[in-house]
Amino acid sequence: MTINADVEQWKKMRTEWAPSVYRRLHGIFCVYKPADISIKNMIAAIQFNLAKDLNALPCYKAERKQTTIKADTNTTLPATTVKPVGLTDLSDHRLVLGPRYIQSDFRIKFVSGLGRHSSGVQVLGIGYGTKTLKILDDSKFLRVYQIRGKFGMATDDFSCRGRLLQKSTYHHITKAKVDKACSAIEAQHQRHLFMHAQIDSQSQEAYELASQGLIRPMENSSVPILYGVRCIDFNLPEFTLEVHSLNENMSYLMLLLHDLGIVLKSTAMCTQIRRIRHGHFELEHVLLRKFWTLENILDNIRVCKKLTTADKLVTPELLVDQTDSEELKQLTPS
C-alpha cells in the first residue's frame, strides 16, 4: 500500500462511525517498548490513545430537537399535535453523555513481557487477538537480545542500577577469551537440550531431528535455553552480547553477564537489555511510541496478521520433552 493510499484511507477513517472502527480492533500488533516504563503503564498509554481517537470520531446519533405537545381545541377528540421547537435536546449532547469509550473497553494482553528497564520488540494482542497470544507462546518462538555489559564492577542485582558490591581488574580480558567463553555456554545448553530429549547428540536421530528445524523444549518447560551467544562489540570495559534464547527472563540475562565476568576472572554488570526479534516479529514491524494511535495500530494489525499464519507456527514434532531438573535450572557458564 502506497503512502498516498494510506493518507486517503486515514482521511476516510476520520469520518467513519466509531462503533464500526471499534469492531475492527481485534488481532496481534507489535510495538517498541521504551526503557524505564513498565508493561502495565505502556498498555495503559495505548488504551488511553485508542479511547481518545475513537471518541474523536462520530460516535453518537444526531442530536434531536425539543418538541412541544398541544391539545387541538377545534375537536372534541383528545388528539394532540406535535410542533417542533428550534432548541437542541440536551439529553443527546456529547458533553452530557460523556465519552463513549474508556480505557477499560480495550482488552490488551502481552506475551513474553520485557522488564521495566528493558526495551525492544513487544508483541501484544487486543480483543480476540489475545487468544492468538497463547498459540504464539506455545510455538516457542526464538527471541534475540542485544545485552550491553561492563567489566570491572559487580552489583547486588547484576545491573547498573544496583548497589555496588565489588570492583575488579579487567585489562587481562580479550575478545578471544570472551568468544571462547560464549561458545562454551552455547555448547553446554545445546548438550543439555539433547540430553533431556534422550537422544545422543552424535547420533543419526539427533541429526534428523536437528535438520527439521530449531529444536525447542515442550510447552510446559520453563527452563531457559540459550541457542546462540556471541560477542558483537568489544571495547573494554564495555561489551555487547547477542543472545538467542527461549524461556528466558530479564534476571537470567543479567545473571548471564555476571557469570561471564566470573569465568573471565573478573566481574561484570548489565547496563542495557534490548530485544531485537521475537519469532517473525522484528524491529521493522514495531510501532514507536509516537505512533501508538488508532490508525497506526489498525494498520499494524493487518501487517502482523501475515506473521501469524499456520505455516509460520511451530509444529509439535520440533518440541522435545525437557524436565525442569535442578541441574538445568542451575546451569551457569563454566
Long-range contacts (C-beta under 8 A, 24 or more apart in sequence): 6-299, 10-295, 13-57, 13-294, 13-295, 13-298, 14-56, 14-57, 15-57, 15-58, 16-57, 16-58, 17-57, 17-58, 17-59, 18-54, 18-55, 18-57, 18-58, 18-59, 18-100, 18-101, 19-59, 21-54, 21-57, 21-294, 21-298, 22-54, 22-101, 22-105, 24-298, 24-301, 25-50, 25-106, 25-126, 25-127, 25-297, 25-298, 25-301, 26-126, 26-127, 26-128, 26-129, 26-301, 27-125, 27-126, 27-127, 27-128, 27-129, 27-132, 27-301, 27-302, 27-304, 27-305, 28-123, 28-124, 28-125, 28-129, 28-132, 28-133, 28-136, 28-301, 28-304, 28-305, 28-307, 28-308, 29-123, 29-124, 29-125, 29-126, 29-129, 29-287, 29-297, 29-300, 29-301, 29-304, 30-121, 30-122, 30-123, 30-124, 30-278, 30-281, 30-285, 30-286, 30-287, 30-300, 30-304, 31-122, 31-124, 31-286, 31-287, 31-288, 31-289, 31-292, 32-119, 32-120, 32-121, 32-122, 32-283, 32-286, 32-287, 32-288, 32-289, 33-114, 33-118, 33-119, 33-120, 33-121, 33-122, 34-119, 34-289, 35-117, 35-118, 35-119, 35-272, 36-116, 36-117, 37-116, 38-116, 39-110, 39-113, 39-114, 39-116, 39-122, 42-122, 43-108, 43-110, 43-124, 44-103, 45-289, 45-292, 46-106, 46-108, 46-124, 46-292, 46-297, 47-103, 47-104, 47-106, 47-108, 48-103, 49-292, 49-293, 49-294, 50-101, 50-106, 50-294, 50-297, 51-99, 51-101, 51-102, 51-103, 51-105, 51-106, 53-293, 53-294, 53-295, 54-100, 54-101, 54-294, 55-99, 55-100, 55-101, 59-100, 59-101, 60-92, 60-94, 60-97, 60-100, 61-92, 63-88, 63-89, 63-92, 63-93, 64-88, 64-89, 64-92, 65-89, 109-133, 111-136, 111-137, 112-137, 112-143, 112-278, 114-250, 114-273, 114-275, 115-249, 115-250, 115-273, 117-159, 117-161, 117-250, 117-273, 118-250, 118-273, 118-274, 118-275, 119-272, 119-273, 119-274, 119-275, 120-145, 120-273, 120-274, 120-275, 120-276, 120-283, 121-275, 121-276, 121-277, 121-278, 121-281, 121-282, 121-283, 121-285, 121-286, 122-275, 122-278, 122-286, 123-278, 123-281, 123-304, 126-297, 126-301, 129-301, 132-308, 135-308, 135-313, 136-279, 136-308, 136-313, 138-219, 139-279, 139-313, 139-314, 140-216, 140-217, 140-219, 140-246, 140-314, 140-319, 141-278, 141-279, 141-280, 141-314, 142-214, 142-227, 142-244, 142-245, 142-246, 142-277, 142-279, 143-244, 143-245, 143-246, 143-248, 143-275, 143-277, 143-278, 143-279, 144-242, 144-243, 144-244, 144-275, 144-276, 144-277, 144-278, 145-242, 145-243, 145-245, 145-248, 145-253, 145-273, 145-274, 145-275, 145-276, 146-232, 146-240, 146-241, 146-242, 146-243, 146-272, 146-273, 146-274, 146-276, 147-240, 147-241, 147-242, 147-243, 147-253, 147-256, 147-257, 147-270, 147-272, 147-273, 147-274, 148-238, 148-239, 148-240, 148-270, 148-271, 148-272, 148-273, 148-274, 149-238, 149-239, 149-240, 149-241, 149-257, 149-260, 149-261, 149-268, 149-269, 149-270, 149-271, 150-237, 150-238, 150-239, 150-268, 150-269, 150-271, 151-236, 151-237, 151-238, 151-239, 151-261, 151-264, 151-266, 151-267, 151-268, 152-237, 152-266, 152-267, 152-268, 153-267, 153-268, 153-269, 154-258, 154-261, 154-267, 154-268, 154-269, 155-269, 157-254, 158-251, 158-254, 158-255, 158-257, 158-258, 158-269, 158-270, 159-254, 159-269, 159-270, 159-271, 160-269, 160-270, 160-271, 162-269, 166-267, 167-267, 168-261, 168-266, 168-267, 169-266, 170-236, 170-237, 170-266, 170-267, 171-236, 172-265, 172-266, 173-236, 173-264, 173-266, 175-231, 175-234, 177-264, 178-231, 178-234, 178-239, 178-260, 178-264, 179-230, 179-231, 181-260, 181-263, 181-264, 181-333, 182-229, 182-230, 182-231, 182-241, 182-260, 183-229, 184-263, 184-333, 184-334, 185-226, 185-229, 185-256, 185-260, 185-333, 186-226, 186-227, 186-228, 186-229, 188-331, 188-333, 188-334, 189-225, 189-226, 189-227, 189-331, 190-227, 192-225, 192-327, 192-328, 192-331, 193-217, 193-225, 193-320, 193-322, 196-320, 196-321, 196-322, 196-323, 196-325, 196-328, 197-320, 197-321, 197-322, 198-321, 199-320, 209-320, 212-317, 212-318, 213-314, 213-318, 214-318, 215-318, 215-320, 216-246, 216-314, 216-318, 216-319, 216-320, 217-246, 217-247, 217-319, 217-320, 217-322, 218-319, 218-320, 218-321, 218-322, 219-319, 221-247, 221-322, 221-323, 221-324, 222-247, 222-324, 223-247, 223-322, 223-324, 223-325, 223-328, 223-329, 223-331, 224-248, 224-249, 224-252, 224-331, 225-322, 226-256, 229-256, 238-271, 255-332, 256-333, 259-332, 259-333, 260-333, 262-333, 263-333, 263-334, 279-307, 279-312, 280-307, 280-312, 281-307
